[in-house]
Amino acid sequence: MKRMLFLVLTLMVLVPLTVQAQDKAKFGPFTALNLDAQIVEDVRVEGDNVYVKVQPDSRNASFTVKVADGNMADYRKWYDGTSEMAVKVYQGQQTDKQGYTYRISTTAKYIEYYLQGKLILQLERAK
């Protein structure tokens, strides 16, 4: 009887954690398919403009952003003709943008942020 009670209590604790871990973070019209919480703290979406707040340890880093209409494929070209754009973290006096990357403005379905070649954030726009 004690084993059965222990098993039931264990399942009650673990099942909600498993279900919760499967939930994907939502940011405006975007769902985070991949999010490295050790680097990404938050995402702010204002229309087609996306800002990514990074953890203090990563604020001096340069991030690479790719956008696409397909999942990790057929990357769109930026204004300079390349498929990758380097963005830094805003470190000016404006406090509401402090710690966020510079604005990415796009209508693409997928936005991917990389740090040193590693995917740290992948956003998918809702249909």
LINMO-V466515 format. One record per residue. RES is the residue in one small letter. OMEGA is omega in whole degrees, -180 to 180 (NA if undefined). Layout:
res: {RES & RES}
omega: {OMEGA & OMEGA}
This chain:
res: {m & k & r & m & l & f & l & v & l & t & l & m & v & l & v & p & l & t & v & q & a & q & d & k & a & k & f & g & p & f & t & a & l & n & l & d & a & q & i & v & e & d & v & r & v & e & g & d & n & v & y & v & k & v & q & p & d & s & r & n & a & s & f & t & v & k & v & a & d & g & n & m & a & d & y & r & k & w & y & d & g & t & s & e & m & a & v & k & v & y & q & g & q & q & t & d & k & q & g & y & t & y & r & i & s & t & t & a & k & y & i & e & y & y & l & q & g & k & l & i & l & q & l & e & r & a & k}
omega: {179 & 178 & -179 & 178 & 178 & 179 & 180 & 179 & 178 & 178 & 179 & 179 & -174 & -177 & 177 & 178 & 178 & 179 & 180 & -179 & -179 & 178 & 179 & 180 & 180 & 178 & -176 & -179 & -176 & 170 & 178 & 176 & -180 & -180 & 177 & -176 & 176 & 180 & -176 & 180 & -176 & 175 & 177 & 179 & 177 & -175 & 177 & -179 & -178 & 176 & 180 & 177 & -178 & 179 & -178 & -180 & -176 & -173 & 177 & -177 & 173 & -178 & 176 & -178 & 175 & 177 & -177 & 173 & 177 & -178 & 179 & -179 & 176 & -177 & 177 & 177 & 174 & -178 & -179 & 177 & 179 & 179 & 179 & 177 & 176 & 176 & 178 & 179 & 179 & -180 & -180 & -176 & -177 & -171 & -178 & 178 & -178 & 179 & 178 & 174 & 173 & -174 & 168 & 179 & -177 & 174 & -178 & 179 & -178 & 175 & -179 & 176 & 180 & 172 & -179 & 177 & -179 & 177 & -180 & 180 & 173 & -180 & 175 & 179 & 177 & -178 & NA}
